[in-house]
Amino acid sequence: PYPESVRKEVDGGVDAACELFMEQLSSQNEFVTTSKVRDLTLQHFGVRNLSMIHRNYHRDVDVPCLRRINMMQRKVTTYIQAFTDIRSVATLHELNRCLSDFMQPGVKTFTDLNLGPLCKQPVIYDLYKLPGDAYEIPKIEASDVLNHLKGYLSKNKLWNSRAFKLDMVEFMNYMAEQYEFESEPFRLGVKISSIPLAINCIKRSQRDDKILREDGLNAMVDHLKADINKEIRARELLIRQSIPGASPMGTAML
């Protein structure tokens, strides 16, 4: 019932074809799914379903490559949701780096996974509202967002305002101007889950920085005093040695 050429296809041939179409879709900046790869593979072999290629292929997961794509996409979605849930400030730049290493240690960018651009992931649009053509992710980290938030609060004299009154839209537009995105703040790839927590982090950091500076200053003064006292004792010793019969002298201390 099946064409002889089709019945003679082996697992490696089908799986190799799936791998090829997976890479092809990714290189074309397409969101790679099992259905897209499967359809291209079926078209390539000129058949209507996988079982016409191999009698043991009844579902997508029966093909190693398609099974791997399905598992990888599920892991990607789960990781992205967890990443944004546990951070008050989550940037796509940091997500891209962390996600890539999580999926495959040593991989630096998401595109190397051959799943298509990160911006094409449906969960990314849901969380960041990032346009589908935003292939270049701005190099913005959480620390950069906090620094811009600090500048925004200072510029608008909002340090004493209640955090929940802060206009998120205005702040995002302010950040967009800093990165020359004009009125396209969504291209920043920044998700802020809690402005109050972000502001508290800044205030705590400033308090800790002040304490560290004070501790550092006190330590420097103590070291300076010790050096001066050491120098005084050395000079007193020289003076006693230069005066015959001189009695021990008291040591002046700071």
C-alpha positions as CSV (number, residue, x, y, z in Angstrom):
1,P,0.0,0.0,0.0
2,Y,3.0,2.4,0.5
3,P,5.4,3.5,-2.1
4,E,8.6,1.3,-2.1
5,S,10.9,4.3,-1.6
6,V,8.9,5.4,1.4
7,R,8.8,2.0,3.0
8,K,12.5,1.7,2.8
9,E,13.1,4.9,4.8
10,V,14.8,4.3,8.1
11,D,14.7,6.2,11.5
12,G,17.9,8.1,10.8
13,G,16.6,9.5,7.5
14,V,13.3,10.8,9.0
15,D,15.0,12.2,12.1
16,A,17.8,13.8,10.0
17,A,15.1,15.5,7.8
18,C,13.4,16.8,11.0
19,E,16.7,18.2,12.3
20,L,17.3,19.9,8.9
21,F,13.9,21.6,8.9
22,M,14.3,22.5,12.6
23,E,17.5,24.4,11.7
24,Q,16.0,25.9,8.6
25,L,13.0,27.3,10.5
26,S,15.2,28.7,13.2
27,S,17.5,30.4,10.6
28,Q,14.4,32.0,9.1
29,N,13.5,33.5,12.5
30,E,10.5,31.3,12.8
31,F,9.1,29.9,16.1
32,V,10.0,26.3,15.9
33,T,7.3,23.8,16.8
34,T,6.8,20.1,16.4
35,S,3.8,20.7,14.0
36,K,5.8,22.9,11.7
37,V,8.8,20.6,11.5
38,R,6.5,17.6,11.1
39,D,4.5,19.2,8.2
40,L,7.7,20.1,6.4
41,T,9.0,16.6,6.8
42,L,5.8,15.1,5.5
43,Q,5.9,17.4,2.6
44,H,9.5,16.4,1.9
45,F,8.6,12.7,1.8
46,G,5.3,13.4,-0.1
47,V,3.1,11.6,2.4
48,R,0.1,12.5,4.5
49,N,1.2,11.1,7.9
50,L,4.2,9.8,9.8
51,S,3.1,6.2,9.7
52,M,3.4,6.2,5.9
53,I,7.1,6.9,6.5
54,H,7.7,4.3,9.3
55,R,5.2,1.8,10.7
56,N,6.2,2.7,14.3
57,Y,5.6,6.4,13.8
58,H,2.1,7.2,14.9
59,R,2.6,10.4,16.9
60,D,5.0,13.3,16.9
61,V,6.7,12.0,20.0
62,D,7.6,8.8,18.2
63,V,10.2,10.7,16.2
64,P,13.3,11.5,18.3
65,C,13.8,15.0,16.9
66,L,10.1,15.9,17.3
67,R,10.0,14.5,20.8
68,R,13.1,16.6,21.7
69,I,11.5,19.8,20.3
70,N,8.4,19.2,22.3
71,M,10.4,18.7,25.5
72,M,12.6,21.7,24.9
73,Q,9.7,24.0,24.3
74,R,8.0,22.8,27.5
75,K,11.2,23.4,29.5
76,V,11.6,26.9,27.9
77,T,8.1,27.9,28.8
78,T,8.4,26.6,32.4
79,Y,11.8,28.2,33.0
80,I,10.6,31.6,31.6
81,Q,7.6,31.6,33.9
82,A,9.7,30.7,36.9
83,F,12.4,33.2,36.1
84,T,9.9,36.1,35.9
85,D,7.9,34.9,38.9
86,I,10.8,35.0,41.4
87,R,12.3,38.4,40.3
88,S,10.9,41.8,41.0
89,V,12.9,43.0,38.0
90,A,13.4,40.6,35.1
91,T,15.2,41.6,31.9
92,L,15.2,39.7,28.6
93,H,19.0,40.2,28.4
94,E,19.5,38.3,31.6
95,L,16.8,35.8,30.8
96,N,18.4,35.0,27.4
97,R,21.7,34.2,29.1
98,C,20.3,32.2,32.0
99,L,17.8,30.3,29.9
100,S,20.4,29.3,27.3
101,D,22.8,28.0,29.9
102,F,19.9,26.1,31.6
103,M,18.8,24.4,28.4
104,Q,22.3,23.5,27.3
105,P,25.4,24.5,29.5
106,G,27.9,26.5,27.6
107,V,25.4,27.9,25.1
108,K,25.5,31.7,25.2
109,T,22.4,32.7,23.2
110,F,18.9,31.3,22.8
111,T,19.2,31.2,19.0
112,D,21.9,28.5,19.3
113,L,19.2,26.1,20.5
114,N,17.5,26.2,17.1
115,L,14.1,27.0,18.5
116,G,13.8,30.3,16.8
117,P,14.2,33.8,18.3
118,L,13.4,34.3,21.9
119,C,11.0,37.1,21.0
120,K,8.9,34.6,19.0
121,Q,8.1,32.5,22.1
122,P,4.4,33.0,22.9
123,V,5.1,33.2,26.6
124,I,7.6,36.1,26.0
125,Y,4.8,38.2,24.3
126,D,2.4,37.3,27.2
127,L,4.9,38.5,29.8
128,Y,6.8,41.3,28.1
129,K,4.5,42.3,25.2
130,L,7.7,42.3,23.1
131,P,7.1,42.8,19.3
132,G,7.7,39.7,17.2
133,D,10.4,41.5,15.1
134,A,12.5,42.5,18.1
135,Y,15.4,40.1,17.3
136,E,18.0,42.3,19.0
137,I,17.6,42.2,22.8
138,P,18.9,45.3,24.5
139,K,21.8,44.6,26.9
140,I,19.9,45.8,30.0
141,E,20.3,44.1,33.4
142,A,18.3,44.5,36.6
143,S,21.0,46.7,38.1
144,D,20.6,49.1,35.1
145,V,16.8,49.3,35.7
146,L,17.4,50.1,39.4
147,N,19.8,52.8,38.5
148,H,17.3,54.3,36.0
149,L,14.6,54.1,38.7
150,K,16.9,55.9,41.1
151,G,17.5,58.6,38.5
152,Y,13.8,58.9,37.7
153,L,12.8,59.2,41.4
154,S,15.5,61.9,42.0
155,K,14.6,63.8,38.8
156,N,10.9,63.9,39.7
157,K,11.5,64.3,43.5
158,L,9.5,61.1,44.3
159,W,11.6,59.7,47.1
160,N,9.1,60.7,49.7
161,S,6.1,59.7,47.6
162,R,4.3,56.5,48.3
163,A,5.6,53.8,46.0
164,F,2.2,52.6,44.7
165,K,1.5,56.0,43.3
166,L,4.5,55.8,40.9
167,D,3.3,55.8,37.3
168,M,4.8,52.7,35.7
169,V,4.0,53.9,32.2
170,E,5.8,57.2,32.7
171,F,8.8,55.4,34.2
172,M,9.0,52.9,31.3
173,N,8.8,55.8,28.8
174,Y,11.6,57.5,30.8
175,M,13.7,54.4,30.4
176,A,12.8,54.1,26.7
177,E,14.2,57.7,26.2
178,Q,17.5,56.7,27.8
179,Y,17.9,53.9,25.3
180,E,16.6,55.9,22.4
181,F,13.5,53.8,21.9
182,E,11.3,56.8,21.8
183,S,7.7,55.7,22.6
184,E,8.4,52.0,22.4
185,P,9.1,50.9,26.0
186,F,8.2,47.3,25.3
187,R,11.3,46.9,23.1
188,L,13.4,47.3,26.3
189,G,12.6,43.8,27.3
190,V,12.0,44.8,30.9
191,K,9.4,43.4,33.3
192,I,8.9,44.9,36.7
193,S,6.7,42.9,39.0
194,S,7.0,45.0,42.1
195,I,7.9,48.7,42.0
196,P,7.7,49.0,45.8
197,L,10.2,46.1,46.2
198,A,12.5,47.7,43.6
199,I,12.5,51.0,45.5
200,N,13.1,49.3,48.8
201,C,16.1,47.5,47.3
202,I,17.5,50.9,46.2
203,K,16.9,52.4,49.6
204,R,18.5,49.4,51.4
205,S,21.5,49.6,49.0
206,Q,22.0,53.3,49.8
207,R,21.8,52.6,53.5
208,D,24.3,49.7,53.2
209,D,26.6,51.8,51.1
210,K,26.6,54.6,53.7
211,I,27.4,52.1,56.4
212,L,30.2,50.6,54.4
213,R,31.6,54.1,53.6
214,E,31.5,55.0,57.4
215,D,33.0,51.6,58.3
216,G,35.7,52.1,55.7
217,L,36.5,55.7,57.0
218,N,36.7,54.5,60.6
219,A,39.0,51.7,59.6
220,M,41.2,54.1,57.7
221,V,41.4,56.4,60.7
222,D,42.3,53.5,63.0
223,H,45.1,52.4,60.6
224,L,46.3,56.0,60.4
225,K,46.5,56.3,64.1
226,A,48.4,53.1,64.4
227,D,50.9,54.2,61.8
228,I,51.4,57.6,63.5
229,N,51.9,56.0,67.0
230,K,54.3,53.5,65.5
231,E,56.3,56.4,64.0
232,I,56.3,58.3,67.3
233,R,57.6,55.3,69.2
234,A,60.4,54.9,66.7
235,R,61.4,58.5,67.0
236,E,61.3,58.4,70.8
237,L,63.6,55.4,70.7
238,L,66.1,57.2,68.5
239,I,66.0,60.2,70.8
240,R,66.6,58.1,73.9
241,Q,69.5,56.3,72.2
242,S,71.1,59.7,71.2
243,I,71.1,61.1,74.8
244,P,73.6,59.3,77.1
245,G,72.0,58.4,80.5
246,A,68.5,59.5,79.4
247,S,65.7,58.0,81.3
248,P,62.9,56.2,79.5
249,M,60.4,58.6,78.1
250,G,56.6,58.2,78.1
251,T,55.1,57.4,74.7
252,A,52.6,59.9,73.3
253,M,49.6,58.2,71.9
254,L,46.8,59.5,69.7
